[in-house]
Amino acid sequence: MTNTAKILNFCRGNFAKQERNVADLDDGYARLSNMLLEAYSGADLTKRQFKVLLAILRKTYGWNKPMDRITDSQLSEITKLPVKRCNEAKLELVRMNIIKQQGGMFGPNKNISEWCIPQNEGKSPKTRDKTSLKLGDCYPSKQGDTKDTITKEKRKDYSSENSGESSDQPENDLSVVKPDAAIQSGSKWGTAEDLTAAEWMFDMVKTIAPSARKPNFAGWAN
């Protein structure tokens, strides 16, 4: 009677590939001023808008360019969002003057005083009504101190992008606790997956600017 042995081959190649998932400045980096980074952290942007903004920064400052031709498919590849959603978020950032556009070229607007943060008034953007979103008033930041972030006037919050509610509902209805919410602040809320994505984005910000202020995660998860 002979004894047989079964030899198991463990592939070392897969482990080597997984170990390389570590960020390194030698692989490239983007130079970004602390004032601009803190202004981004203080801006009341949605999760999609912030992801598209980071992708545009990667495609411009990541190549030491102020502007460049950036397609929606390139943004989709970085953000892992549908091409249509990337286009919508990109155009919203352009309307807010956070992103500049010259023909088919896009790039960050370093003049923070030109940024126009939308007033959340009127009907929900989902209604496609003409009064759904007002971009008329700007909220300039103080430029004398790099620690100053964008200042904003008080405004009414509208319903979360994750909900089916519209902002013309009574104000007391907007503060109802959402059963699926992992984080909630007023009418803004997000699921556990949304919160994880928001925390990941802030971790990316802190790698560039460790002194960046902690944002309202409920707004980022929105």
N, C-alpha and C positions, 0 to 999 in steps of 0.2 A: 504494500500500500504506500503510495507516494503522497507527500504533502505538497500542496500548491500554495503559492503566496501571491496575493493580489497587490500589485504595485500601483499606487496612486500618484499621478503626476500633478503637482500644483504649479499652475502657471504664474510665474513671477511678473510677467508683463503687465497684467491688470493692476497689480498692487503698485507698480511703479507709476502708472498713469494716475492713479488716485492720489498718490502722495504729492503730486505736482500742483494740486489745487490750492496754492498759497499765493497771495498777492505779493508782488515784488516790484519796486520802483525800476529795476533794471528792465522790466517788461514794458515800461512806458508809464507816464503819469501826466496829469493835467494840472497846470498852474492856475490857481484860483485865489483871489484876494479874500481875506477874512471878512471884510465888509460885505462883499457880494455873497459869500457863503452864509453869513448870519442873516442877511436880508432874505435869502431863499428859505432859511429855516423859519423865519417869522412870517413869511407870506402864507396866506390862507389858501393853499392849493389843494386840489383833490389828489388822490393817490395816482390816478392816471396822468394828470398834469405833471406831477412831480417826477414820475418815472420817465415821461417823454422829455422833460427838461434835463434830467441827468443824461439821457441818451444824446441829446443835442450837444451838451457840454463835452461828452466823450468824443463826438464826431468833429468838434471844432477845436476846443482848447486841448483835447487829447492829441491833436496833430499840430498844435501851436498855430492855429488859424482862428481869426476872429469870426469868420463866416465860411460856409461851404455849402455845396449842393448836397442836400440830404433827402433821400427818398423815404416815403412812408414804410416801405418794405425794410429799409435799414433800421428804422426806429423799431419796427415790429420785432426784428431779430434780437435786438438788445433788450427791449422791455418785456418780451414774451406776451405782448398784447396783440389783438387783431389789427390788421392794417387800417381798417376803418376807424377804430377807436384812437389809433395813433394820430391819424389825420385830424380828427375832431379835437383832440387835446392840443395838438400843435397849433391849430388855428385859434383856439381859445387863448393860448399863451401869446400869440401874435397880437390879438385884439387887446390884451392887457399890457402890451408893450414890454413884456418880460423877455420876449424873443423878437428880434428884428428880422424883417424879410426884405430882400431886394431881388425881385424876380423869383428865380428858383433857389436862391441862396438864403440860408437861415443862420442865425447866430445869437448869442446872448446879448442883451442890452445892458451895458454896464452903468448907464445913467439911471440910477434907482429912482430919482425924482420924476422920471417919465413913466414909471410903472402906474398902471391903473388897475386897482383891485376891484372886481365887480361888486356892486351893491346887491345884496340878496333881497330884492324886493319884487313885488308883482307875482306872477304865476310861475309855476315850476317850469324849468327849461324843457322838460319832457313834453309840454303842451305845444311847443313850437310857436307860441304866441309872440307877437311883436314886443310885448312888454315883459317877456319872460326873464330877461336879464339886462340890467342897465350897466353900461360901462362908462358913463359920463364923467363921474368924479374920480379924481386921482387921490391917492394917499401918499404924499411924498415923505421920504425918510429924512432924518437929520443927518447931514453929511459931515458935521464937524467932529464926530467921534466915531471910531470904528466899532465901538460897542453898541451904538444905537442901532436899533432895528426899525423896520417900517412901522410907522404909527398909523393907526386906523381910527376912524370915527365909529361910534356905536351903531350897530345895525341889527336888524332882525335876522335871525337864522331861519333858513328854509329847510325843508325836509331832506333827510339823508338821501344820497344817490342810490342807496341800496333799498329804499322803501318806495312804495307806490303812492305816497302822500304828496300833495302839492302844498306850496307855501301860502295859498290863500285860505287854508283851513284855520280854525281858531288856534291861537297861540298855545292854549293849554293842552291841545291835542298833540302838539309837536314834542312835548317833554315826556310823553308816555314811555315807560321803560320797555325796550324791545326784548322779547324773549330770547332771541338769538344773539344779542349783543354781548361781546366780550369786553367792550369798552364803550362808554356813552358819556357825552357832555352836552346837555341840552337836547337839541334835535339831531345832533351829529353822533353817529354811532358806527360801529364796525364789528364784523364777526371775528372769531379767533384767527382766522386766516388773514383777514385784513389787518389786524393788529400786528401779527407776525411780520407782514410785509412792511408796515410802517416802522416797526422797530429796526428791521433790517436796513431800511433806507437811512434812518438816523445814524446807525452804526457806520454806514458808508460816509456820511457827513463828518462824523467824529474822527475818522481816519485822516481826513484832510485838515479839519479844524477842531482840535480837541476841546477848545474853549467854547464851541457852539452851544447855544442854550437849548435846553430840552423843549421840544415843541409840544403842541396839543395833539397827542396821538389820536384822539377822537376825530379831529379834523383831518389828519393824514389818512386815517383808516376809512374815512368817508368815501 
